[in-house]
Amino acid sequence: MRNSRMLIGETYFWTSAIKDWKKILAKEEFKALIIDCLKELVEKQLIKVYAFVVMPNHLHLIWEMLGMNKKEMPHATFNKKTSHLIIRNLKLNYPHLLHYFTVAETDRSFRIWQRDALAILMDNVTKLEQKIDYIHLNPLQERWNLANSPETYYWSSASFYEKGVDEFGFLTHYRDRF
């Protein structure tokens, strides 16, 4: 399902990748930027985040769309805001990387996120729990090897589910929804 079909009031497993799978999210400052944007959308009561992981070149979320941001869906706001902030940071701190994100499109000069993020409706608890496990195990995959256990990878909700402490200040336990 393409993200344009996401609906208010529904919960989705959502995957979005950086253009051409470039690993710019390996930089801590870009991971923090992602977290700040999610927190802001939660504080504005536009989304609830049940699980997430920020990987070097993509991210996975389980989130619920709560309301529109004026005429825009929350995931579109997320993409626009994070793209703008990443591009601004690249221009200031990493101008040599900008060419990777340059595009010849009528509405933009740069693209950070690939088009057509994957959105899968979470319509039952079994499917949701499978996706949460997938998200939390992602950093342990052999190709990434970012942590020894899910809860030791900081840029994930795994520690929240293991210890019950929300270090990010925006997570909601999935049992509060399902």
C-alpha positions, 0 to 999 in steps of 0.5 A: 500500500502506498502512503497516499492511502493511509487513513486517519484513525488507522495504525500502520507499519511504515518503512521509508528509505533514504534516496538511493539507500545512502547511509546518511542516517548513520550520523547521530545528528540525523537520527536525533533530527528524526526523533525530534520530528516524531516527538513534535508530531506526537506533542501536536497529537497528530500521531502515536508512535508504538514502535520504531527503529532508525537504521543507517539508510532507512527507518521503520515505524508503527504509528497511528495517524490521529489527525491532519496537519491542516490539509496534510497527512502526518506522514507527509508532514514528517517527510517534508520537515525531516527532508528540509532539516536534513538538506539544511544540515547537509548544506551547512556541514556536509556540502560534498554530500548534496549531489547524492540528493540532487534531483531535476523535479519540477517541485524540488531540487533535492530529494532525501526520502525515496518515493512510495514508502511502504505502509501496511495496515496493522489490523490485528495484534498478531501482525502488529507483534510480528512487525514490532519484533522485526523492527527491534531485531533489525539492528541485529541482522548480520548485514548491520550488526549494530547491537548485541541485543535489541534493547542495547540499540539506542535508536529504537523502541526496544528498550521501552518494551524491555524496561518500560522506560520511554527515553524519547518521551513520545512512545505509546505501548501497543497494548494501549491501542490493541 
